[in-house]
């Protein structure tokens, strides 16, 4: 956005109201060319800087000031400067103060001669767009966009065309309201607002089998239907404005010729922006090009949806694999537990076999001496004590294993419940997001309807005002006719009295 400058009453008198409610005005561009002729004879070793001459030029127009002053061309014979004034009034003063005057510098015998003239601002004329659309073979004056009805404007400040201060993108509704001053608008397009526009341009052309450029529907492109739009900054934007008829287009081009945009601030301050205006040479808002962009946008939306579906399936596949791995891990744990139980059973069987062998041996040794029998009884008592201890250890081991199995099963149930809760929460979030999007869409439709209602009321008020003015004009004409008849009657009466006196 341009820096703020003080706006005088003279500056405002030259401005044209564009949309007072948005504090937007059109201010004439006042540019001039200053040529300083260097003298042929100079003292050897004496040089003059461009900065010194610029300071002399500024002092010549004081107390007024240049809006801009810069060197356009520099040579040994001539210095050319491009300058701009705040208003046409200031420009006239500058021409009087500069043209034909001289600058006296030390080291030069003769003064430097200064010539100043108005500089024309390049702008397309009616002949330009008539020749373009007449000579083009791909235009049809019956089709919107293929005739002179669309204006292309760039370098528009974004902050001047937003609906509220928090927005970062220009509003098509605000743009339509501002430029509908010149006539009814059929269509507007702000390329920077379209998130798919860059991809639409990249998707623009494909190759056929012969290596020729063709559209995605198989048709050969007849002209350059897509323009590359700059997205380097959100400070400025460019747009296409299509009017419903030629008169609106012509009035817009006429009013914007030689103008820059003025935004009124507080305390008699204003900011100006130099905009570039041209007629649409690429049929950007023709029906065929709009259809092409829509087809490509739909194709990109389908591609994005397919990519999202692919990612969703991949996530589901990963979740399924994780679940299988968990089941496999649980199966391995159960197998390990079974192996432990089998080992305990085998150990018990071996112990039982040994016990049976001992019993057999005791039966065989019953015929032995009593000393041997007493000794065997002692051995048997010790063996029974050891057996009881082993049984207790086995029972404790089995009990511990069963507790671990129960604990692991409980942890798995808790994990499953947590996963179910997360799925339910995700569904609730998605449902809430969908409801918010539906509410935003409804609010947008209501806002659009309000804007359309306001436009209808404005048109109705204009019709009523026009009717009142016509009636007032008709009454004025009727009154003049009555006064004229009255004068004729009075002249006839005076003529009759003169004749009768004779």
C-alpha positions in Angstrom: 0.0 0.0 0.0 1.3 3.5 -0.8 2.5 5.8 1.9 -0.1 8.3 3.3 0.0 11.9 1.9 -1.9 15.0 2.8 -4.8 15.7 0.4 -5.7 19.3 -0.2 -9.0 20.8 -1.4 -7.5 21.3 -4.9 -6.6 17.6 -5.0 -10.1 16.5 -4.1 -11.6 18.8 -6.6 -9.7 16.9 -9.4 -10.7 13.5 -8.0 -13.7 11.5 -9.2 -15.8 9.5 -6.8 -15.4 5.8 -7.4 -17.1 4.4 -4.3 -17.4 7.0 -1.4 -18.6 4.3 1.0 -15.3 2.5 0.5 -13.4 5.8 0.6 -12.2 5.2 -3.0 -11.6 7.9 -5.6 -9.9 8.3 -9.0 -7.1 10.8 -9.0 -5.6 12.1 -12.3 -2.0 11.1 -13.0 0.1 14.3 -13.4 3.5 13.3 -15.0 6.0 15.4 -16.8 9.3 15.0 -18.6 12.2 17.3 -17.8 15.1 17.6 -20.2 18.3 19.5 -19.0 20.7 20.4 -21.8 24.3 20.4 -20.9 26.5 23.2 -22.3 29.1 22.3 -24.9 32.0 24.0 -23.3 33.2 23.0 -19.8 36.2 23.7 -17.6 38.5 20.6 -17.7 38.1 18.5 -14.6 34.7 20.0 -13.6 31.8 17.5 -13.2 28.2 17.8 -12.3 26.3 15.1 -10.4 22.7 14.1 -11.3 21.9 14.5 -7.6 22.9 18.2 -7.7 20.7 18.9 -10.7 17.8 17.1 -9.1 18.2 19.3 -6.0 18.2 22.5 -8.2 15.0 21.3 -9.9 13.4 20.7 -6.5 14.4 24.2 -5.4 12.9 25.7 -8.6 9.4 24.4 -7.9 9.5 25.1 -4.1 7.5 25.4 -2.0 5.7 22.7 -4.0 7.3 19.3 -4.2 7.6 16.5 -6.7 5.8 13.3 -5.8 8.5 11.4 -7.7 11.6 12.5 -9.5 14.1 10.1 -11.1 16.7 10.0 -13.9 15.3 8.4 -17.1 18.3 8.9 -19.4 21.8 10.3 -18.9 24.4 11.4 -21.5 27.0 14.1 -21.9 24.6 16.3 -23.8 21.2 15.7 -22.1 19.8 14.6 -18.8 16.2 13.4 -18.9 14.1 13.1 -15.7 10.7 11.5 -15.2 8.7 13.4 -12.6 5.2 13.4 -11.1 3.1 16.0 -9.3 0.3 15.7 -6.8 -2.3 17.3 -9.1 -2.8 18.8 -12.5 -2.8 22.2 -10.8 0.7 21.5 -9.4 1.8 20.2 -12.8 0.8 23.5 -14.5 2.8 25.4 -11.9 5.8 23.1 -12.4 5.7 23.7 -16.2 5.6 27.5 -15.7 8.5 27.4 -13.2 10.7 25.0 -15.2 10.1 25.2 -19.0 12.5 27.6 -20.6 14.4 28.4 -17.4 18.1 27.9 -16.8 20.3 26.4 -14.0 23.5 28.3 -13.2 26.2 26.0 -11.9 29.8 26.8 -10.8 32.3 25.7 -13.4 30.0 26.4 -16.3 30.1 29.6 -18.2 26.5 29.2 -19.6 23.5 28.1 -17.6 21.9 24.7 -18.2 18.8 25.0 -20.2 15.7 23.3 -18.8 12.7 22.1 -20.9 9.6 20.6 -19.3 6.5 19.1 -20.9 3.5 16.9 -20.0 4.1 13.2 -20.3 1.3 11.1 -21.8 0.4 7.9 -19.8 0.1 4.9 -22.2 -3.5 3.6 -22.2 -5.4 1.5 -24.7 -7.9 3.4 -26.9 -11.2 2.4 -28.5 -9.3 1.9 -31.8 -7.0 -0.6 -30.1 -9.7 -3.0 -28.8 -11.9 -2.5 -31.9 -8.9 -3.6 -34.1 -8.0 -6.5 -31.8 -11.5 -8.0 -31.8 -12.1 -7.2 -35.5 -8.8 -8.9 -36.7 -9.0 -11.9 -34.3 -10.5 -15.0 -35.9 -11.5 -16.6 -32.6 -14.0 -13.9 -31.4 -17.7 -13.6 -31.7 -19.4 -10.3 -30.7 -22.5 -12.3 -29.6 -20.6 -14.2 -26.9 -19.5 -12.6 -23.6 -15.7 -12.5 -23.2 -15.2 -12.6 -27.0 -16.0 -9.0 -27.5 -14.9 -5.7 -25.8 -16.6 -6.2 -22.5 -13.9 -7.3 -20.0 -11.4 -5.0 -18.2 -8.1 -6.3 -16.8 -6.7 -4.4 -13.8 -3.5 -5.2 -11.9 -1.6 -3.7 -8.9 -4.8 -3.2 -6.9 -4.1 -3.0 -3.1 -5.6 -5.9 -1.3 -6.5 -4.1 1.9 -8.7 -1.7 0.0 -11.0 -4.5 -1.2 -11.5 -6.7 1.8 -14.8 -7.1 3.6 -13.2 -6.7 7.1 -9.7 -5.9 8.5 -9.1 -9.6 9.4 -9.4 -10.8 5.8 -6.2 -11.4 3.8 -7.9 -11.9 0.4 -9.8 -9.4 -1.7 -13.6 -9.8 -1.9 -15.3 -10.3 -5.2 -18.4 -8.7 -3.7 -16.5 -5.6 -2.7 -14.8 -5.5 -6.2 -18.2 -5.8 -7.9 -19.8 -3.1 -5.7 -16.9 -0.7 -6.4 -16.7 -1.1 -10.2 -20.5 -1.5 -10.8 -20.4 2.3 -10.7 -19.7 2.2 -14.4 -22.4 -0.4 -15.3 -23.9 -3.7 -14.6 -21.3 -6.4 -14.0 -21.8 -9.9 -15.4 -18.7 -11.7 -14.0 -15.6 -11.0 -12.0 -12.5 -13.1 -11.4 -9.7 -12.7 -8.9 -7.1 -15.4 -9.9 -5.2 -15.2 -6.6 -8.4 -16.3 -4.7 -8.5 -19.6 -6.6 -6.4 -22.1 -4.7 -6.4 -24.4 -7.8 -5.4 -21.7 -10.4 -1.7 -22.5 -10.5 -2.4 -26.2 -10.8 -5.0 -25.5 -13.5 -2.4 -23.6 -15.5 0.2 -26.4 -15.0 -2.5 -29.0 -16.1 -3.4 -26.8 -19.1 -1.9 -28.8 -22.0 -0.9 -32.4 -22.6 0.8 -34.1 -25.5 -0.9 -36.4 -28.0 0.8 -39.3 -29.9 2.2 -36.9 -32.5 3.7 -34.7 -29.8 1.3 -31.8 -30.4 -0.3 -29.7 -27.6 -3.9 -30.6 -27.0 -6.4 -29.9 -24.2 -7.5 -32.6 -21.8 -10.7 -33.1 -23.8 -8.7 -33.8 -26.9 -9.2 -30.5 -28.7 -6.2 -28.5 -30.0 -5.7 -25.1 -28.2 -6.5 -22.3 -30.6 -4.9 -19.5 -28.6 -3.2 -18.7 -25.3 -6.3 -19.2 -23.1 -4.4 -19.2 -19.7 -2.3 -16.4 -18.3 0.3 -16.9 -15.5 -0.6 -14.9 -12.5 1.8 -13.6 -9.9 1.4 -14.9 -6.4 4.6 -13.4 -4.8 2.7 -11.2 -2.4 -0.7 -10.6 -0.8 -0.2 -6.8 -0.9 -1.6 -6.4 -4.4 -3.8 -8.4 -6.7 -5.1 -8.5 -10.2 -8.6 -9.1 -11.6 -10.9 -9.4 -14.6 -14.2 -7.4 -14.6 -16.8 -8.4 -17.3 -19.6 -5.9 -17.9 -23.0 -6.9 -19.1 -22.9 -4.5 -22.1 -20.4 -2.5 -24.1 -21.4 0.8 -22.5 -20.3 -0.2 -19.0 -16.9 -1.4 -20.4 -16.4 1.8 -22.4 -17.3 4.0 -19.5 -14.9 2.1 -17.2 -12.0 2.4 -19.6 -12.8 6.1 -20.2 -12.9 6.9 -16.4 -9.7 4.9 -15.6 -7.7 6.4 -18.4 -4.9 8.5 -16.9 -6.0 7.8 -13.4 -4.6 6.3 -10.3 -6.5 5.0 -7.2 -6.9 7.1 -4.1 -7.9 5.8 -0.7 -9.0 8.4 1.8 -7.8 8.0 5.4 -8.4 10.1 8.5 -7.3 13.6 9.1 -7.3 14.6 5.4 -4.8 11.9 4.6 -4.9 9.7 1.6 -2.9 6.9 0.0 -2.5 6.5 -3.8 -1.8 3.4 -5.9 -0.8 3.3 -9.5 -2.8 0.7 -11.3 -2.4 -0.9 -14.7 -5.5 -1.2 -16.9 -6.0 -3.0 -20.2 -8.8 -4.7 -22.1 -8.9 -8.5 -21.9 -6.9 -9.9 -24.9 -7.0 -13.6 -23.9 -10.8 -14.1 -23.6 -10.3 -15.0 -20.0 -14.0 -14.7 -19.1 -15.4 -16.3 -22.2 -17.7 -19.2 -21.6 -15.4 -21.7 -23.3 -12.4 -20.7 -21.2 -14.5 -20.7 -18.0 -15.7 -24.2 -18.9 -12.1 -25.3 -19.5 -11.0 -24.0 -16.1 -14.0 -25.6 -14.4 -13.2 -28.9 -16.0 -9.6 -28.8 -14.9 -10.7 -27.7 -11.4 -13.1 -30.7 -11.2 -10.3 -33.0 -12.4 -8.0 -31.7 -9.7 -10.7 -32.1 -7.0 -11.1 -35.7 -8.2 -7.4 -36.3 -8.0 -7.2 -34.8 -4.5 -10.2 -37.0 -3.4 -8.5 -40.1 -4.9 -5.3 -39.3 -3.1 -7.1 -38.8 0.2 -8.9 -42.1 -0.3 -5.6 -43.8 -1.1 -4.1 -42.4 2.1 -7.1 -43.6 4.1 -6.8 -47.1 2.7 -3.1 -47.1 3.5 -3.8 -46.1 7.1 -6.5 -48.8 7.4 -4.0 -51.4 6.0 -1.3 -50.3 8.5 -3.9 -50.6 11.4 -4.9 -54.1 10.2 -1.2 -55.1 10.1 -0.7 -53.8 13.6 -3.7 -55.7 14.8 -2.4 -58.9 13.2 1.0 -58.4 14.8 -0.7 -57.9 18.2 -2.7 -61.2 17.7 0.5 -63.0 16.7 2.3 -61.7 19.7 -0.5 -62.9 22.0 -0.5 -66.3 20.2 3.3 -66.6 20.9 2.8 -65.8 24.6 0.1 -68.5 24.9 2.4 -71.0 23.2 5.2 -70.1 25.6 2.8 -70.6 28.5 1.7 -74.0 27.2 5.3 -75.0 26.8 5.9 -74.1 30.5 2.8 -76.1 31.5 3.9 -79.1 29.4 7.4 -78.9 31.0 5.8 -78.9 34.5 3.6 -82.0 33.6 6.7 -83.8 32.2 8.6 -83.0 35.4 5.7 -84.3 37.5 5.5 -87.5 35.4 9.2 -88.1 35.9 8.9 -87.6 39.6 6.0 -90.0 39.7 8.0 -92.6 37.8 10.9 -92.2 40.2 8.4 -92.5 43.1 7.0 -95.7 41.7 10.5 -97.1 41.3 11.3 -96.2 44.9 8.1 -97.9 46.1 9.1 -101.1 44.2 12.5 -101.0 45.7 11.0 -100.6 49.2 8.7 -103.6 48.5 11.7 -105.6 47.5 13.7 -104.6 50.5 11.0 -105.4 53.1 12.6 -108.8 53.6 15.8 -107.0 54.6 16.8 -106.5 58.1 15.0 -104.2 60.4 17.9 -101.8 60.4 17.6 -101.5 56.7 13.9 -101.0 57.1 14.3 -98.2 59.7 16.9 -96.6 57.5 14.5 -96.9 54.5 11.7 -95.3 56.6 13.9 -92.3 57.3 14.8 -92.0 53.6 11.1 -92.3 52.7 10.2 -89.5 55.2 12.8 -87.2 53.7 11.6 -88.0 50.2 8.0 -87.2 51.1 9.1 -83.8 52.6 10.9 -83.0 49.4 8.0 -84.1 47.3 5.6 -81.8 49.2 8.0 -78.9 48.8 8.1 -79.5 45.0 4.3 -79.7 44.8 4.0 -76.3 46.6 6.5 -74.7 44.3 4.7 -76.1 41.2 1.3 -74.8 42.5 2.8 -71.3 43.2 4.4 -71.2 39.7 1.1 -72.2 38.0 -0.8 -69.6 40.1 1.7 -66.8 39.1 1.4 -67.7 35.4 -2.4 -67.6 35.6 -2.2 -64.1 37.3 0.0 -62.8 34.5 -2.3 -64.2 31.8 -5.3 -62.5 33.5 -3.4 -59.2 33.8 -2.3 -59.3 30.1 -5.9 -60.0 29.1 -7.1 -57.0 31.2 -4.5 -54.7 29.5 -5.7 -55.8 26.1 -9.3 -55.1 27.0 -8.4 -51.6 28.2 -6.4 -50.9 25.0 -9.5 -52.0 22.9 -11.8 -49.8 24.9 -9.4 -46.9 24.4 -9.3 -47.5 20.7 -13.1 -47.6 20.5 -13.3 -44.3 22.5 -10.8 -42.6 20.1 -12.9 -43.8 17.1 -16.0 -42.4 18.6 -14.3 -39.1 19.4 -13.0 -38.8 15.8 -16.5 -39.4 14.5 -17.9 -36.7 16.7 -15.1 -34.2 15.6 -15.8 -35.0 11.9 -19.6 -34.5 12.5 -19.0 -31.2 14.2 -16.7 -30.0 11.4 -19.3 -30.9 8.8 -22.0 -29.0 10.7 -19.6 -25.9 10.9 -19.0 -26.1 7.1 -22.8 -26.3 6.5 -23.3 -23.3 8.8 -20.6 -21.3 7.0 -22.2 -22.1 3.6 -25.6 -21.0 4.8 -24.1 -17.7 6.2 -22.4 -17.1 2.9 -25.6 -17.7 1.0 -27.5 -15.4 3.3 -24.9 -12.6 2.9 -25.0 -13.0 -0.9 -28.8 -12.8 -0.8 -28.6 -9.6 1.3 -26.1 -8.0 -1.2 -28.5 -8.9 -4.1 -31.5 -7.5 -2.2 -29.5 -4.2 -1.6 -28.7 -4.1 -5.3 -32.4 -4.5 -6.2 -33.4 -1.8 -3.8 -30.7 0.5 -5.2 -32.0 -0.1 -8.8 -35.6 0.5 -7.6 -34.6 3.8 -6.0 -32.8 4.9 -9.1 -35.9 4.2 -11.2 -38.1 6.2 -8.8 -35.6 9.1 -8.8 -35.5 9.0 -12.6 -39.3 9.0 -12.8 -39.5 12.0 -10.3 -37.0 13.9 -12.4 -38.9 13.3 -15.6 -42.1 14.5 -14.0 -40.4 17.6 -12.7 -38.9 18.3 -16.1 -42.4 17.8 -17.7 -44.0 20.2 -15.2 -41.3 22.8 -16.0 -42.0 22.4 -19.8 -45.7 22.8 -19.1 -45.2 25.9 -17.1 -43.0 27.4 -19.8 -45.7 26.7 -22.4 -48.4 28.4 -20.2 -46.2 31.4 -19.8 -45.6 31.6 -23.5 -49.3 31.4 -24.2 -50.0 34.1 -21.6 -47.4 36.4 -23.3 -49.0 35.7 -26.7 -52.4 36.6 -25.4 -51.1 39.8 -23.8 -49.4 40.8 -27.0 -52.6 40.2 -29.0 -54.6 42.3 -26.5 -52.1 45.2 -26.7 -52.2 45.0 -30.5 -56.0 45.2 -30.5 -56.0 48.2 -28.2 -53.5 49.9 -30.5 -55.6 49.3 -33.6 -58.8 50.5 -31.8 -57.0 53.8 -30.7 -56.1 54.5 -34.3 
